[in-house]
Amino acid sequence: LVAKPLGRPSATAVKNHIRPGERNPIEGKFGQAKTRYGMDNIKAKLANTSTSWISTIALVLNLVRMTRQAPVSLLLRIQNWLAYHVVRLAGNFRIKNYYNVLMTT
């Protein structure tokens, strides 16, 4: 039987308190791993094998998250590259640099 201990909470328990709303995204990821990626169906007999399965599922979750962010990151890199070269070409042709004026305001 595991229950909350009686009496005043210790200083470390108060210091390490996590609000319920902070835990929701973490619990959601575990739920996604269980339902979508089969984390609840691991039937490995050895502890090392179970650990490797869980690590692989966590790796897949991170890769899925990174692939969602990749197009935005790629577009920002392209935009910065184009802006850099346009400003550089404008300096070569002695055109007023509107890009830096817009960026500083």
Secondary structure, DSSP 8 states (H G I E B T S, - for coil): -----SSS--HHHHHT---HHHHHHHHHHHHHHHHHH-GGG---SSHHHHHHHHHHHHHHHHHHHHHHHHHHHHHHHHHHHHHHHHHHHHHHTT---HHHHHHH-
